[in-house]
Amino acid sequence: MQHYVAAIISRGSADGYSTESPERLHIDFAKSAYRASNKKHYIKQMTKWLTRQEACHRFANYLQWTIPGYLAELTAVSESKDDDEELKEDEGDNGDDSEQDLRLGYSIAKQSAYSRIKISTVIDDFGAVDFLLHFTKFLQDSPHTLRSASAPQPNTRLDAFKCFTVRLPPAPQVTKLVTKDVIRARRAVPAHGTSLAVPAQFDTVLARQSDAGKNLQHPLDGM
């Protein structure tokens, strides 16, 4: 009832209003969620149940958008759990966070896939048109670069890798596990003998450059 005064002031008479929708949502957000808990410390369980339902609902909408003719509807699961099952689930929530944080970062092969290729080749074959500019700036800003070191040139040779794996923090709406994102940058390989041609593959990477303290209006701001 606390919203009705503001709603009438902003939208006029409430003759066409109905409590049918809020009553229906009370079933989805309260009754069904409570039935899915073990009736002990139920607020936490209800919140987690709703979070999972919303994640499933978003994924179902995605499937409907991306797969022509996909009409499957999400049905809420509201069966009650046993006390032992819920206890095990609660114990599992607190265990892996610190260990997973330690595994964040990236991993890369010990040996480079492309040995001693020219920077001009990186620019032409891999499409990294600004590589020489940014590589030079990186070396200039690095405290490990000697002052007597010469600036890189287009014919300077480097070892290059064609992929590396980034370990991202868990997305709570999808999984509790660390997400492994493989990023590839490899040039095309022509067919040779019985070997088939391999097409080029260059993955897009979004990296945040802005400070974490800034107010971002959109998820892609500062990327």
C-alpha positions in Angstrom: 0.0 0.0 0.0 2.9 2.4 0.5 3.3 2.8 -3.2 -0.3 3.7 -4.1 -0.1 7.3 -2.9 2.9 8.1 -5.1 1.4 6.1 -8.0 -1.9 8.0 -7.9 -0.1 11.3 -7.7 2.1 10.5 -10.7 -0.5 8.5 -12.9 -3.9 9.6 -11.8 -6.9 7.6 -10.6 -6.3 4.0 -9.6 -9.6 2.8 -11.0 -7.9 0.4 -13.4 -5.4 -0.9 -10.9 -5.6 -4.5 -9.6 -3.8 -6.4 -6.9 -3.9 -9.5 -9.1 -0.3 -9.1 -10.3 1.2 -8.6 -6.9 -0.7 -11.5 -5.5 0.5 -13.7 -8.3 4.1 -12.6 -7.8 3.7 -13.4 -4.1 3.3 -17.1 -5.1 6.4 -17.1 -7.3 8.7 -15.0 -5.0 7.6 -16.2 -1.6 5.4 -19.3 -1.5 7.2 -21.4 -4.1 10.6 -20.3 -2.7 9.6 -21.2 0.8 8.4 -24.6 -0.3 11.8 -25.2 -1.9 13.6 -24.6 1.4 13.9 -27.0 4.3 12.0 -24.4 6.5 15.2 -23.7 8.5 17.1 -20.5 7.9 14.8 -20.2 4.9 15.5 -16.5 3.9 19.0 -17.4 2.7 17.7 -20.5 0.9 14.8 -18.5 -0.7 17.2 -15.9 -1.9 19.4 -18.5 -3.5 16.4 -20.3 -5.0 15.2 -17.0 -6.6 18.7 -16.3 -7.9 18.8 -19.7 -9.7 15.3 -19.2 -11.1 16.2 -15.9 -12.5 19.4 -17.3 -14.1 17.5 -20.1 -15.7 14.8 -17.7 -16.9 17.5 -15.4 -18.5 19.1 -18.4 -20.2 15.8 -19.7 -21.5 15.1 -16.2 -23.0 18.6 -16.4 -24.6 17.8 -19.7 -26.1 14.5 -18.4 -27.4 16.3 -15.5 -29.0 19.2 -17.4 -30.5 17.5 -20.7 -31.6 14.7 -20.4 -34.1 11.6 -22.2 -33.0 12.7 -22.8 -29.4 9.6 -22.6 -27.4 10.5 -24.4 -24.1 9.2 -22.7 -21.1 10.9 -22.5 -17.7 9.1 -24.4 -14.9 10.0 -23.6 -11.3 11.1 -26.5 -9.2 9.6 -26.2 -5.7 10.1 -29.6 -4.1 11.2 -29.5 -0.5 14.8 -30.6 0.3 15.9 -32.9 3.0 17.8 -31.3 6.0 21.0 -33.3 5.2 21.0 -32.2 1.6 20.6 -28.5 2.5 23.2 -28.7 5.2 25.7 -30.1 2.7 24.9 -27.4 0.3 25.4 -24.6 2.8 28.7 -26.2 3.8 29.8 -26.1 0.2 29.1 -22.4 -0.2 32.0 -21.3 1.9 34.9 -23.6 0.9 36.4 -22.7 -2.4 36.3 -18.9 -2.7 39.8 -18.3 -1.3 41.3 -21.1 -3.3 39.7 -20.0 -6.5 40.9 -16.4 -6.0 44.5 -17.8 -6.0 43.9 -19.5 -9.3 42.8 -16.3 -11.1 45.1 -14.9 -13.7 46.3 -16.5 -16.9 48.3 -19.5 -18.2 50.3 -19.8 -21.4 52.4 -22.4 -23.2 56.0 -22.8 -22.2 57.1 -22.8 -25.9 56.0 -20.1 -28.3 54.1 -21.2 -31.4 55.8 -18.6 -33.7 59.5 -18.4 -33.3 61.5 -15.3 -34.1 59.0 -13.6 -36.4 59.4 -9.9 -37.5 57.3 -7.2 -36.0 56.3 -6.3 -39.6 54.9 -9.8 -39.9 52.9 -9.3 -36.6 51.5 -6.1 -38.1 50.7 -7.5 -41.6 49.7 -11.1 -40.9 48.0 -10.6 -37.5 46.4 -7.2 -38.1 48.1 -5.6 -35.0 48.6 -2.3 -36.8 49.5 -0.4 -33.6 51.7 -3.1 -32.1 55.1 -1.3 -32.8 53.8 2.0 -31.2 52.4 0.3 -28.0 55.3 -2.1 -27.7 57.8 0.8 -27.8 55.8 2.7 -25.2 55.7 -0.4 -23.0 59.5 -0.8 -23.1 60.0 2.9 -22.4 57.7 2.8 -19.4 59.1 -0.5 -18.0 61.6 -0.2 -15.1 63.4 -3.3 -16.5 64.4 -1.7 -19.8 68.0 -0.6 -20.0 68.6 3.0 -21.0 71.1 1.8 -23.6 68.6 -0.5 -25.2 67.7 0.3 -28.8 64.1 1.0 -29.8 62.4 -1.9 -31.6 62.2 -1.7 -35.4 59.9 -3.4 -38.0 62.6 -6.0 -38.6 63.1 -6.8 -34.9 62.3 -10.5 -34.3 60.1 -11.7 -31.5 58.6 -15.0 -30.2 54.8 -15.0 -30.3 52.2 -17.2 -28.8 48.9 -18.1 -30.6 46.7 -18.5 -27.5 46.5 -18.1 -23.8 43.9 -18.9 -21.1 42.5 -16.3 -18.8 40.8 -17.5 -15.5 37.9 -15.2 -14.7 36.0 -14.9 -11.4 32.9 -17.0 -11.0 29.6 -15.6 -12.3 27.1 -16.3 -9.5 24.1 -16.4 -11.9 25.8 -19.2 -13.9 28.3 -21.2 -11.9 30.4 -21.2 -8.7 33.5 -22.3 -10.6 36.2 -20.2 -12.2 35.5 -19.6 -15.9 38.4 -20.4 -18.3 38.4 -18.1 -21.4 40.7 -19.1 -24.2 41.9 -16.2 -26.3 43.4 -17.1 -29.7 45.4 -15.1 -32.2 46.7 -17.2 -35.1 47.2 -16.6 -38.7 45.9 -18.8 -41.5 47.8 -21.9 -42.5 47.5 -23.0 -46.1 46.8 -26.6 -47.1 49.9 -28.7 -47.4 49.8 -32.2 -48.8 47.2 -34.2 -46.9 46.8 -31.5 -44.2 43.8 -29.2 -44.6 44.0 -25.5 -44.5 43.5 -23.8 -41.1 41.6 -20.5 -41.2 42.9 -17.5 -39.2 41.3 -16.8 -35.8 41.5 -13.6 -33.9 39.4 -13.3 -30.7 38.1 -9.9 -29.4 39.3 -9.0 -26.0 37.7 -6.3 -23.8 40.0 -4.9 -21.1 38.9 -2.2 -18.6 41.2 0.8 -18.7 39.4 3.2 -16.3 39.9 3.3 -12.6 37.6 1.1 -10.5 36.5 4.0 -8.4 34.9 5.9 -11.3 31.2 5.8 -11.7 30.4 3.8 -14.8 27.1 4.3 -16.4 27.2 1.3 -18.7 29.0 -2.1 -18.4 31.1 -1.3 -21.5 32.2 2.1 -20.2 35.9 2.2 -19.8 36.5 -0.9 -21.9 
